[in-house]
Amino acid sequence: MLTYAILLLIAGIVLMAAEAFIPSGGLLGVLAGIAFIASLILAFQESPGTGFLFLAIAAVCVPTAVILGLNLFPKTPFGKRLILKPANSTSVRQSQSNASVAEKDFSQLLGKTGKAVTPLRPSGAIEIDDQRYSAVAQGDIIDDNMEIVVIKVEGNSIVVEPKNG
C-alpha cells in the first residue's frame, strides 16, 4: 500500500511540473491533484505519521515543481514562441524618440494662419508654413483648402477656426 502511495506522490509531482510545459488546459493539473489526494489517502491509511509526512512532502514539492516549471518554461521551444522577448536598446531608443515627437510644443502655432489640407469634421490635417499638423475645428466643419487660424493649443491638440469666422 505504501508503494502505491509513493508512486502516486511522484506521479503528482511529475504531472504538476508537466503542467507548466504542456498546454493541457488544466487537465494535467487536475490529474496531479487527483494523484496527490489518492497518495494522501493511501498514506493516512498506512498510519497518521506517514500521512502527515506525505502531506509535508507534497506541501514542499508542489510549489517547488511549479516554480521550477515556470523558470524553465521560457527556455523551452514552446515557451520561446509563446513569451515575448525583452525590448532591445534600439527599440527603446526609437520609442523614446517617438515619445519626444508626440510631446512637441505646438504653442508657437498660436495665432498663425494656414490652410486646411483635408476637411476638418471636426478633426483633420492642416498646413502652416509648409508643415502638416493634425488639428480640430472649433465649431463648424471646415472644408479643405479653406484659410484657418490657430485659436488654441492644449498639449498636442491644435484647435482652429476659419480665418474669416
C-alpha positions in Angstrom: 0.0 0.0 0.0 2.9 2.4 0.8 4.4 1.7 -2.6 1.3 2.9 -4.4 1.2 6.0 -2.2 4.8 6.8 -3.1 4.2 6.2 -6.8 1.1 8.4 -6.8 3.0 11.2 -5.0 5.8 11.0 -7.6 3.2 10.9 -10.4 1.5 14.0 -8.9 4.8 15.9 -8.7 5.7 15.0 -12.3 2.2 15.9 -13.6 2.3 19.3 -11.8 5.7 20.1 -13.3 4.5 18.9 -16.7 1.5 21.3 -16.4 3.9 24.2 -16.9 5.4 22.7 -20.1 2.5 21.1 -21.9 -0.6 23.1 -22.8 -3.4 20.9 -21.5 -6.0 23.4 -20.4 -5.5 22.4 -16.8 -6.1 18.6 -17.4 -2.6 17.7 -16.1 -3.1 19.9 -13.0 -6.4 18.1 -12.3 -4.7 14.7 -12.7 -1.9 15.9 -10.4 -4.4 16.9 -7.8 -6.2 13.5 -8.0 -2.8 11.8 -7.7 -1.9 13.8 -4.6 -5.2 13.2 -2.9 -5.1 9.4 -3.7 -1.5 9.4 -2.4 -2.5 11.1 0.9 -5.5 8.8 1.4 -3.2 5.7 1.0 -0.6 7.2 3.2 -3.1 8.1 6.0 -4.4 4.5 5.8 -0.9 3.3 6.5 -0.6 5.5 9.6 -1.2 9.1 10.6 2.5 9.8 10.8 3.0 8.6 7.3 0.1 10.6 6.1 1.4 13.8 7.7 4.9 13.1 6.2 3.4 12.7 2.7 1.4 15.9 3.3 4.6 17.8 4.2 6.4 16.4 1.2 3.5 17.5 -1.1 3.5 20.9 0.6 7.2 21.4 -0.3 7.3 19.6 -3.6 4.3 21.2 -5.3 5.4 24.8 -5.0 9.0 23.8 -5.9 7.8 22.0 -9.0 5.6 24.9 -10.1 8.4 27.4 -9.5 11.0 25.3 -11.4 8.5 24.7 -14.2 7.8 28.4 -14.5 11.5 29.3 -14.5 12.3 26.6 -17.1 9.3 27.2 -19.3 10.6 30.3 -21.1 13.7 28.3 -22.1 11.7 25.6 -23.9 11.0 25.8 -27.6 7.3 26.3 -26.9 8.0 28.9 -24.2 10.2 30.8 -26.6 7.4 31.1 -29.1 4.8 32.0 -26.5 6.7 34.6 -24.4 7.7 37.9 -25.8 11.4 38.8 -25.9 12.6 41.7 -23.8 12.9 45.0 -25.6 16.3 45.7 -27.1 18.0 49.1 -26.7 17.3 50.1 -30.3 13.5 49.7 -29.9 13.7 51.5 -26.6 15.6 54.4 -28.1 13.1 54.5 -31.0 10.1 54.6 -28.7 11.7 57.4 -26.7 12.3 59.4 -29.8 8.7 58.8 -30.9 7.6 60.0 -27.4 9.6 63.2 -27.8 7.8 63.8 -31.2 4.4 63.3 -29.5 5.4 65.7 -26.7 6.3 68.5 -29.2 5.4 72.0 -28.1 2.9 73.5 -30.5 2.4 76.7 -28.6 4.4 78.6 -31.2 1.5 78.0 -33.7 -1.0 80.0 -31.6 -2.4 82.8 -33.8 -0.7 81.5 -37.0 -2.7 81.1 -40.2 -2.6 78.3 -42.7 -5.0 76.2 -44.8 -6.9 73.0 -44.3 -5.4 70.1 -46.2 -8.4 67.9 -45.5 -11.9 68.7 -44.3 -12.0 69.2 -40.6 -15.1 67.3 -39.3 -14.1 68.1 -36.6 -10.5 66.8 -36.9 -8.3 66.7 -40.0 -5.0 67.9 -41.4 -3.8 71.5 -41.7 -0.7 73.1 -43.2 1.1 76.0 -41.6 4.5 77.2 -43.1 4.7 74.1 -45.3 4.3 71.8 -42.2 1.4 69.4 -41.8 -0.3 69.1 -38.4 -3.3 67.3 -37.1 -6.0 69.8 -35.9 -9.5 70.0 -34.5 -12.1 72.5 -35.8 -13.8 74.8 -33.3 -17.5 74.8 -34.1 -18.5 74.1 -37.7 -16.9 71.9 -40.3 -14.0 73.4 -42.2 -13.7 72.4 -45.9 -10.3 71.6 -47.4 -8.3 74.5 -48.9 -10.0 77.0 -46.5 -7.9 79.5 -44.7 -7.6 78.7 -41.0 -6.2 80.4 -37.9 -5.0 78.6 -34.7 -7.0 79.8 -31.8 -6.0 77.4 -29.0 -3.2 74.9 -28.3 -3.7 72.4 -25.5 -0.8 70.0 -25.1 -0.5 68.4 -28.6 -4.1 69.4 -29.6 -4.3 72.2 -32.1 -7.7 73.9 -32.3 -8.5 76.0 -35.4 -11.3 78.0 -36.9 -11.9 79.5 -40.3 -9.9 82.7 -40.8 -12.9 84.8 -41.8 -15.0 83.4 -38.8 
